[in-house]
Amino acid sequence: QDKNGPEFLTRYNLYPTVEFQAAPAPGYSSGQAMEAMLKAAGNAAGPDFGFEWTDESFQEVAAAGQTPVVLALAFICCFLVLAALYESLTSPAVVMLSVAIAVLGAVVGQLGRGLTMDVFMQVGLVMLIGLAAKNAILIVQFAMARQAEGLSPAEAALEAGQQRFRPILMTSFAFILGVFPLVIASGAGANSRHSLGTPVFFGMIAATAIGVFAIPGLYVLVQKINSFYKPKA
């Protein structure tokens, strides 16, 4: 007797499965689409059914919630490299404080556009840390050289800010305009470009507009703290 049945059975971890594929609608991120699928699966499936992610969605879920860890590791690596460069534990603090300004601007810009803290933003933040640190390094390195020549910390920081102001603006605006197409991207994959370009765009604006003026003052403050705790001869 002939019997009808499917040509093949799909299994996942030995369980019979039904595979669903979906893509986010225009204007929505992959995280928002996955959240909608979870709600739909919870409403449609009974108590005897489960729900699992595969492929890129599985990797996205596995990487979720790791933003603090990624940022902490990036900060630590940057700080250790600068500590070896300056042979000091206080001078890199100026650079790291300026990086914090850039990260704050990136988070405000990301949330202001209604975007999620996805893995693309994490990549952008790691890149932003290096770019923001570069601006501070230009000022701190020059200030340390001038202070070694006999200038006071305030005079060295003021001269460093004046001398490095134009190079910082040139490189910063070149990068800001370079990532602007990612911020206004449209079409297929636009959401990932938005998540990658937005934090870098707004972070660099904050690092340039605020950091370039705050770095000389932070340098003087750190040098005063360093001299206060330095043992007297």
Solvent accessible surface area in square Angstrom, and as a share of the most:
residue,aa,sasa,rsa
1,Q,211,0.94
2,D,142,0.74
3,K,179,0.76
4,N,160,0.82
5,G,60,0.57
6,P,100,0.63
7,E,173,0.78
8,F,155,0.65
9,L,117,0.58
10,T,57,0.33
11,R,130,0.47
12,Y,77,0.29
13,N,111,0.57
14,L,158,0.79
15,Y,155,0.59
16,P,96,0.61
17,T,45,0.26
18,V,117,0.67
19,E,119,0.53
20,F,150,0.62
21,Q,158,0.70
22,A,77,0.60
23,A,83,0.64
24,P,53,0.33
25,A,55,0.42
26,P,131,0.82
27,G,70,0.68
28,Y,122,0.46
29,S,9,0.06
30,S,39,0.25
31,G,27,0.26
32,Q,68,0.30
33,A,23,0.18
34,M,22,0.10
35,E,94,0.42
36,A,59,0.46
37,M,48,0.21
38,L,89,0.44
39,K,129,0.54
40,A,59,0.46
41,A,21,0.16
42,G,58,0.56
43,N,132,0.68
44,A,93,0.72
45,A,44,0.34
46,G,34,0.33
47,P,141,0.89
48,D,137,0.71
49,F,153,0.64
50,G,74,0.71
51,F,77,0.32
52,E,121,0.54
53,W,36,0.13
54,T,61,0.35
55,D,116,0.60
56,E,149,0.67
57,S,32,0.21
58,F,103,0.43
59,Q,115,0.51
60,E,40,0.18
61,V,69,0.39
62,A,56,0.44
63,A,24,0.19
64,A,69,0.54
65,G,69,0.67
66,Q,82,0.36
67,T,22,0.13
68,P,92,0.58
69,V,89,0.51
70,V,40,0.23
71,L,30,0.15
72,A,49,0.38
73,L,103,0.51
74,A,18,0.14
75,F,52,0.21
76,I,93,0.47
77,C,79,0.47
78,C,24,0.14
79,F,58,0.24
80,L,108,0.54
81,V,102,0.59
82,L,4,0.02
83,A,15,0.12
84,A,77,0.60
85,L,101,0.50
86,Y,17,0.07
87,E,159,0.71
88,S,34,0.22
89,L,131,0.65
90,T,44,0.25
91,S,4,0.03
92,P,0,0.00
93,A,33,0.25
94,V,0,0.00
95,V,0,0.00
96,M,22,0.10
97,L,84,0.42
98,S,3,0.02
99,V,0,0.00
100,A,46,0.36
101,I,36,0.19
102,A,0,0.00
103,V,18,0.10
104,L,117,0.58
105,G,13,0.13
106,A,0,0.00
107,V,41,0.23
108,V,95,0.55
109,G,7,0.06
110,Q,0,0.00
111,L,104,0.52
112,G,69,0.66
113,R,94,0.34
114,G,53,0.51
115,L,28,0.14
116,T,51,0.30
117,M,77,0.34
118,D,20,0.10
119,V,57,0.33
120,F,84,0.35
121,M,1,0.01
122,Q,13,0.06
123,V,84,0.48
124,G,0,0.00
125,L,1,0.00
126,V,65,0.37
127,M,78,0.35
128,L,0,0.00
129,I,5,0.03
130,G,45,0.43
131,L,39,0.19
132,A,2,0.01
133,A,3,0.03
134,K,62,0.26
135,N,3,0.02
136,A,0,0.00
137,I,48,0.25
138,L,53,0.26
139,I,0,0.00
140,V,0,0.00
141,Q,89,0.40
142,F,44,0.18
143,A,0,0.00
144,M,55,0.25
145,A,51,0.39
146,R,64,0.23
147,Q,54,0.24
148,A,89,0.69
149,E,119,0.53
150,G,66,0.63
151,L,52,0.26
152,S,48,0.31
153,P,38,0.24
154,A,56,0.43
155,E,94,0.42
156,A,0,0.00
157,A,1,0.01
158,L,113,0.56
159,E,47,0.21
160,A,0,0.00
161,G,13,0.13
162,Q,120,0.54
163,Q,102,0.46
164,R,78,0.29
165,F,75,0.31
166,R,178,0.65
167,P,48,0.30
168,I,0,0.00
169,L,47,0.23
170,M,128,0.57
171,T,63,0.37
172,S,0,0.00
173,F,103,0.43
174,A,69,0.53
175,F,57,0.24
176,I,9,0.05
177,L,121,0.60
178,G,52,0.50
179,V,13,0.08
180,F,81,0.34
181,P,79,0.50
182,L,53,0.26
183,V,10,0.06
184,I,109,0.55
185,A,20,0.16
186,S,97,0.62
187,G,61,0.59
188,A,98,0.76
189,G,46,0.44
190,A,12,0.10
191,N,36,0.18
192,S,33,0.21
193,R,99,0.36
194,H,28,0.13
195,S,1,0.01
196,L,48,0.24
197,G,0,0.00
198,T,0,0.00
199,P,0,0.00
200,V,1,0.00
201,F,26,0.11
202,F,68,0.28
203,G,0,0.00
204,M,1,0.00
205,I,67,0.34
206,A,14,0.11
207,A,6,0.04
208,T,8,0.05
209,A,59,0.46
210,I,96,0.49
211,G,1,0.01
212,V,7,0.04
213,F,140,0.58
214,A,30,0.23
215,I,2,0.01
216,P,23,0.15
217,G,45,0.43
218,L,35,0.17
219,Y,1,0.00
220,V,26,0.15
221,L,97,0.48
222,V,14,0.08
223,Q,21,0.10
224,K,128,0.54
225,I,85,0.43
226,N,55,0.28
227,S,63,0.41
228,F,152,0.63
229,Y,166,0.63
230,K,132,0.56
231,P,117,0.74
232,K,165,0.70
233,A,156,1.21
